[in-house]
Amino acid sequence: MSKWYPCKRRLFIKKLKNLGFNNPETGGRHEFMLYGPHKQTIPSNEEFSVPQLRKLIRQVEQKIGRIITAE
């Protein structure tokens, strides 16, 4: 099992694009990315903490319907 580290916002967005999400769009307080009919909110932090990153990954897994590993 790999160790979790904080993740930069820019890197997280890049990884979501690789999974098939559209480019970030503005709306309200946060940007969001679309994956078909699903909308993923992207917090405005410059870096995501490990608990925040795990929560975001769980949300993304539910939207795309598959498991995402730390690698």
N, C-alpha and C positions, 0 to 999 in steps of 0.2 A: 504494500500500500504506500503510495507516495505522500509526501508531506505537503500540506496546503500552505500557500503564501498569499499575501495581499496581491491584488491585481490592479494595474492601471486601467483607467476608464477606456482609453484609446485602444489598448490591447483587447479588452473585453468586446468592444464594438467590432473590431477586426475579426475576432473569433465568431461572433454572431453572423457576420457577413459570410464567412466560410461555411456556416451551417445553412445558409439560404435566406437569411433575413434581408430586407431592403435597407437602404441607407437611412440613417437617423433623420427623423422629421421633428420639427418643433411643435409644441402644443402645451399650453399651460406652464407649469413650473418646471417640467422635465421634458427631455426629448423621449421619443419612442421609436421603435422599429417594428415593422410589420412582417409577419410570416403567414401568408395567405390571409385568412380572416382574423388571425390572432394578433394582438398588440402587446409588445413587451416594453414596459416603461424602463428607461435608463436613468438611474439617479444622477444628479449633477456633481457628485463627489469626484475629485480628481483621481482618487484611489479608493478601491473597495476593500474593506476589511474581510477577513476570512469568513465570519458568520454572514455578512452581507452577501458575499460572493456565493456561498453555499445556497442561500435563499434564492438568489437570482438564477442559479443553475437549476434548482428544483423547479422554478417557474418555467424556465425554458424547456426542460425535459417534458413537462406536462403539455406544453404547446406543440412540440415537434413529435411527441410520442415515442421517444427512444432515450436510452441512458447516455449520459455524457460523463466521461471519465476525467480525472484531473489532468491527465496528459493532454 
